[in-house]
Amino acid sequence: MIRLKNISLTLPDFTLEEINLHIKKNDFFALIGPTGSGKSLLLEGMIGLIPFSSGNLLLENHDSTTMAVEKRNLAIVYQDFALFPHLDVTQNIFYGVSYHKIPRQTAQKRFDALVCTLGLEKITRRRPQNLSGGEKQRVALARSLILNPRVLLLDEPLSALDPVFHEEAKQLLKKIHADLEITIIMVSHNFSDVLYLANRGAIIKNGRIMQQGEIVTIFERPNSKFTASFVGMKNINPISKLNGEIILKDKNIKITPAHKPGNTDKYMGIRPEDISLNTFDSNNFKNCFEGQIKRITSNGVFLNIYIQTQNFEFEAIWPRSYIRDHDLDIGKRVRFGFHPESVHTF
Ligand SMILES: Nc1ncnc2c1ncn2[C@@H]1O[C@H](COP(=O)(O)OP(=O)(O)OP(=O)(O)O)[C@@H](O)[C@H]1O
């Protein structure tokens, strides 16, 4: 559907380099990376607002590298929604229709369907300044979708919304993707949103793709220390390998993974939520340790617990109720462990 082949884009202070991506029809594809990594730039290059310096953009196998913006049939929704303040909701939604030479009747049919799908019935005559963040976003989506784009590009669609709208908007994006059977490319730096919405994606750092593929694979099998940290892996440490088991370097701690580490793997990591207290039958768990709780920090609903073993500080995340029910506090000695499946090497 969309192929980027050896794309580069050189700006005075930033370069996108050797970008190769394949976005398939009906994918919900996520471009994930830290701030300033080049995600928005890549979207703007795809739409044609900024020309690529080299490489090829293929739309449905057709080389479209130099195709005019309006002929690409890609629609974008910006983070700030970019609605026209002097136009009401209906006028905003119809704005692009004449530029794209869509017959009035066709546009009206699409408008009626979108107003219904996106729940805009009561606000069609309002101006943007009288809309909530979530409503503005739905209008911006309708304005793009009325053009029946081959791909919908979303630049951080959830980051400008407060927590309540955030949750609603997530559900809505999932529904749009399923109901309209549309291909979506979404820029995000929130891996939890991505895990919920996207099926495939790519991790980008400093203008380069670090890893791409199925989201679940990126989550479960990050291929570098950078990707691992970015997708929420903790307890990362260099390793040496011994007969399928791993030894934490300089820590003299042996850990049993479920899968033999790859030849090039240099690190291991364990998600903090995969570490459990010793409420399980420890005979069934290969990775059991004893340690002392050194610190507890709060990240809102959950608490980060730092447990010092002889040589290594493990980080776990547990809910408040778990801390209360097990009477945990700083200084307490605990037995804890994790399943070999929770040990990731990269
Ligand atoms: N039109 C431009 N001209 C010059 N430099 C630009 C232009 N657009 C972006 N940049 C630079 O390119 C780099 C990547 O920017 P980009 O907006 O793509 O990052 P991003 O990954 O989308 O970040 P964020 O998550 O903060 O939105 C930044 O250093 C930015 O300053």
The ligand as an ORCA input file, in Angstrom:
! r2SCAN-3c Opt
* xyz 0 1
  N      10.496     22.530      8.504
  C      11.591     22.284      9.240
  N      12.751     22.915      9.023
  C      13.865     22.669      9.761
  N      13.914     21.758     10.766
  C      12.776     21.077     11.034
  C      11.555     21.294     10.296
  N      10.600     20.459     10.801
  C      11.199     19.773     11.799
  N      12.501     20.138     11.931
  C      13.466     19.569     12.912
  O      13.548     18.179     12.666
  C      13.661     17.444     13.887
  C      12.550     16.402     13.960
  O      11.296     17.085     14.129
  P       9.892     16.326     14.197
  O       8.858     17.391     14.371
  O       9.753     15.431     13.037
  O      10.068     15.476     15.530
  P       8.979     14.552     16.228
  O       9.601     13.205     16.374
  O       7.683     14.642     15.518
  O       8.889     15.256     17.661
  P       7.634     15.514     18.633
  O       7.298     14.185     19.259
  O       8.186     16.467     19.646
  O       6.526     16.106     17.812
  C      13.593     18.484     14.999
  O      14.930     18.733     15.422
  C      12.987     19.684     14.341
  O      13.459     20.885     14.945
*
